[in-house]
């Protein structure tokens, strides 16, 4: 009984011996979140009132998720990230179980009748793939730390085991299907695998095969193929398959350099779909203009730079991998969202980190931020 008590106390020990955290990182995220709440209120007010008779419906739900996320961020900013290393295998188990749950009758909740990406738990909706971004990254960081350079460069000891686990995640995510989130996980995984010592030739070959597989998968799903066609020729089906991207481009274009003014968007008036979620960047551009939109882009670039800086100064490979993975995740997700809205990339339907409406997304991002803050408290000066 005494040993069990000691183990529990050790597990719950969240004190970290270290210096002050990266306050600039924290302030940057706080600024992005506060800005996001303001823009969410503006973007979603009209639609929320029409559908729910409450102009602050989306804001209220976002604040609820934000509170949970902040608590998670606080806990993981104090819980020594080294303890996550011994939990990494169970993180993989959690990742797989969460993805399997979306196929369980009674729990599964289909989104837009196309993807089964949500589960209902005690009346609350949860998107497991958002949490899998972090749990799988923790597993991968722990696995990579346990491999020597020669093992990672070897096909049978490095790439093959890596592909086996990534392939399992891929099957479960593409079965939903959730191409956008899986692409983020894929980019993050390949990045940390390469930086940790993976063989570049193996990864290039894998990239070629992955691209071929992606083309075949996209062609097998008409609505995914429509997204590619809309990227190549957005005016082709402007009133049907390409409707969202066209309305987003109208919003961005009509904003000009300085915008129509806060709250003055016209596209949010039932023209542009998902104004509170995936399309919120287009509303920001319409209301505040090009210069403010570029400032948002610069904010995410700065956030990525601070994360890479933490990774370089982390005291061990596990911390380096985690910090780099989290930073890459947030940067790539922001790039995909903004690129999709501006038609610089095919639209994939992923939220803009810390800004778009989505409880699962903001909770997962804040918990990941807590881990990043924890690593920053233990960095070495260089």
C-alpha positions, 0 to 999 in steps of 0.5 A, spaced: 500 500 500 505 504 501 509 503 495 502 504 491 501 511 494 509 513 493 508 511 485 501 515 485 505 521 488 511 520 484 506 520 478 502 526 480 508 530 482 508 536 477 514 540 480 519 542 475 526 544 477 528 549 472 528 557 470 522 561 468 518 559 462 518 562 455 514 568 457 514 571 450 511 564 447 506 565 452 504 572 451 504 570 443 499 565 444 495 569 449 494 575 444 492 570 438 487 567 443 484 573 445 484 576 438 481 569 436 475 570 441 474 577 438 473 575 431 469 569 433 464 573 436 464 578 430 464 572 425 459 567 428 454 572 431 449 573 425 449 565 424 448 564 431 442 568 432 439 565 426 440 558 428 440 558 436 437 565 437 443 567 441 448 571 438 454 569 443 452 561 442 459 560 439 463 564 443 460 561 450 462 554 447 469 556 445 470 559 452 468 553 456 473 549 451 478 554 453 477 553 460 478 546 460 484 547 455 487 552 460 487 548 465 490 542 461 495 547 459 497 549 466 497 542 469 502 540 463 506 546 464 508 544 471 508 536 470 515 534 468 515 532 461 520 527 462 515 523 465 511 522 459 517 518 456 515 512 460 507 513 458 509 514 451 507 506 449 500 508 452 499 514 449 499 510 442 494 505 445 490 511 447 491 514 440 488 507 437 483 507 441 480 514 440 480 513 433 477 506 433 471 509 437 469 513 431 466 507 428 462 504 434 455 505 434 452 510 439 458 513 440 460 515 433 457 522 430 458 523 423 460 530 420 456 533 414 454 526 412 461 525 409 466 524 415 465 520 422 470 524 426 466 525 432 464 521 438 459 523 443 461 522 450 456 524 456 452 529 451 459 532 449 462 532 442 469 530 442 474 529 435 479 524 437 483 526 431 485 532 435 488 529 441 491 524 437 496 529 434 499 530 441 498 522 443 502 520 437 507 525 437 509 523 445 509 516 443 513 517 437 518 522 441 519 516 446 520 511 440 525 515 437 529 517 443 530 509 444 533 508 437 541 509 436 543 513 429 545 506 426 538 503 427 534 509 425 538 509 418 537 502 417 530 500 413 528 494 418 530 497 424 528 504 423 523 506 417 519 499 417 517 500 425 516 507 424 511 505 418 508 500 421 505 504 427 504 510 422 500 506 417 495 503 423 494 511 424 493 512 417 488 507 416 484 509 421 484 516 420 483 515 412 477 510 414 473 516 417 476 520 412 480 525 415 485 527 410 487 534 413 488 532 420 492 526 417 496 530 413 498 534 419 500 528 423 504 525 416 508 532 416 510 532 423 512 525 423 516 525 417 519 531 420 521 529 427 523 522 424 528 525 419 531 530 424 532 525 429 536 521 424 532 518 419 535 516 412 533 521 407 533 516 401 528 512 405 524 518 406 524 520 399 522 514 397 516 513 402 514 520 400 514 518 392 510 512 394 505 516 399 504 521 393 502 516 389 497 513 394 494 519 396 492 520 388 489 514 388 485 515 395 483 522 392 480 519 386 477 514 389 473 519 393 469 524 389 468 530 394 476 529 395 477 530 387 472 536 387 477 539 392 483 538 387 479 541 381 477 547 385 484 548 387 486 548 380 480 551 377 475 555 382 471 558 378 469 551 375 463 549 379 462 556 383 455 554 385 456 547 388 463 544 389 467 550 389 462 554 392 466 555 399 473 557 396 469 562 391 466 565 397 472 565 401 476 569 395 470 574 395 471 575 402 479 576 402 479 580 395 473 585 398 477 586 404 483 590 400 488 593 404 485 595 410 478 591 410 471 593 411 471 594 418 470 590 424 463 587 424 462 589 417 463 583 413 458 581 408 460 574 406 458 572 414 451 573 412 449 566 410 454 566 404 460 563 406 460 556 410 463 555 416 465 562 418 466 560 425 470 554 424 475 553 418 473 560 414 474 565 419 481 567 416 477 569 410 472 573 415 478 576 418 481 578 411 474 581 409 473 585 416 481 587 417 484 587 411 491 584 408 496 588 412 492 585 419 492 578 415 499 578 414 500 580 421 496 573 423 501 569 418 507 573 422 504 571 428 504 563 427 511 564 424 514 567 430 510 562 434 514 556 430 520 560 431 520 560 438 518 553 438 524 551 434 528 555 439 526 551 445 527 545 441 534 547 440 535 548 447 532 542 450 536 538 455 535 531 451 532 528 445 525 527 447 524 534 449 527 536 442 523 532 438 517 534 442 518 541 442 519 541 434 513 536 433 509 541 437 511 547 433 511 544 426 504 541 428 501 548 429 505 552 424 503 546 418 496 547 421 495 554 420 499 554 413 494 549 411 488 553 413 490 559 411 492 556 404 486 553 403 482 559 404 486 563 399 486 557 394 494 557 395 493 550 397 487 545 396 482 546 401 482 540 407 477 543 412 482 544 418 481 549 423 486 555 424 489 554 431 487 558 437 482 562 433 477 557 429 471 555 433 472 548 435 473 545 443 477 539 441 482 543 437 483 548 442 483 544 448 489 539 444 493 545 442 493 548 449 495 542 452 500 541 447 502 548 449 503 546 456 508 541 454 512 546 450 512 551 456 514 545 460 520 544 456 522 551 455 523 551 463 528 546 462 532 549 456 539 550 457 542 557 455 546 557 449 
